Amino acid sequence: MTDIQQRILKEEYPTMSYDSDSDIERYFEMRRSGRQADSLALYNNRLRKKYPNDRQRADLMRYYRSRDPRYSEILRESMIDLAERLVTRTTYVISLLTRDIDAVDMTDAYSVIKLTEGLLSVISPDRYVAIAFTEKYVRYAKALSYRHAEMERTAELIRLYVTDTIESVQDLKKEREERRKQRLRQVQHSKRNQHANFDLSRIVFSPEDIYRIQIPAEITRTEDIVIAYCLKYWNLVRDAAFEKTVFLYSRKYRTKHSDIFLAIQNGVTHGWKDEEILNAVLATVITGYYYSISGDVYLQRTWARYKGSLLNSGTVANAEMPVALPKQIALAPSPGKQAVKARKIKPHEKASKVKTVSTRVKAAKTHAVSPASAKKPKPVTPFKAQKIAAKRRRPPLPQKPSIAPNSVSDMIKKLTGKTYTVYQELFFRGIRPSIRDVLASSSARRGQLFGGRQNNAEEIIYAFLNEHYDDPYLNWKESEERKAVEALGYRMPELEPVIAQWVKKNG
């Protein structure tokens, strides 16, 4: 076996050696422990692919089971055949990835997008995995002295495209975004022109209208304000009458209610994700830069918890409200008690062409429009309470994130010192030996060398790592998996030793 074959074989199958194969060992260990379905899956998915020759594979399994000295000899022959196939496949993959790289024009955005999207569809749906994949084949191309320069250009193209740093593609995206914004401005301008001839000073809103538009002044936390507006407006985005009402209200009192309503309406009607709608409302509510990690987590979790009740109820009044928000956010009894009798319209007012949204009323308390008895109506400033409360207690600046990682990928980034993760494929190919090493050193029981409990614990930990690789809320200490591993006799309070062992072995 040549050095190049050994290198490729070791990188593709890091658990193999010249005298043993961990997959064969695990196969017979599963059979001894009665896990027939798992052993059959391992046989079909791994062993058949590594040893496609049926006769050679059967001899290899028989010799291992009978402890025949010929096992090492036939294993070495099988490894040589596997290495030759890997070199042939590697050459083919490099040819496929570099086939059109010389013909691409980096200044032509459509040509770049077409080639890169085609490569990504072949490599992996995870674009950051594609970066690691192409970088691996750059190393292979250099070792094989085969189309190394072309493979480097392909890997660079994938990296630039995934990280969105290709100038021509950026210009195309900016052009499309500018056209989208222009269309949105035209739509908003046409809506404003529809009401341009209204005499806003003559429009009076009823307490019912004000209640439907405003949220209680007691709500001061930024995330609670966002959730409150979403709960208010979510089921009203297709109500044209309410849209006109909130637009006129915002124009008259110069508030952001109409902008907030349009952000929710645009997101719901265009099928945006919930987090995109929440961020759009948040950007409308606040002024300047604001970001809080804990606030963002609170916003996402709270909205996910209460959106179902809002959609199922069909109305805001029947929706279950977050406990963190004041009770006043739910629809209160009819505000007729807060209003006095409507004033009489004078004859000259009847003659004038004044359009009102609802019956003119006097307001006795907050949220009502200025009474007719006042000589000069005092403008209502809906956000005044929030602004005063915000000045009294400004939200603290976001604390520096703790160095303790939350997901498996974060742990890898912390231990390797990288700012991005491209290790997932390599991680799950080489993590099992590290799990076994840590389990062997953390066993609370002795004996049972060939039992199935270590293998069961290994499968539990491997499945947990796979499920929570990108989970920012990973909590191994409180998980059922950790309890199951401890029940098997292994002390595993943290996952970091396993990942640190993998990082040490893989550099």
PyMOL commands that set and color helices and strands:
alter all, ss='L'
color gray80, all
select helices_A, chain A and resi 3-12+22-32+36-50+54-65+70-97+101-103+109-123+127-144+148-162+167-194+200-202+207-213+222-236+240-253+257-269+274-285+293-313+327-329+335-338+347-351+384-392+408-416+424-441+453-467+480-487+496-506
alter helices_A, ss='H'
color red, helices_A
deselect
rebuild
show_as cartoon
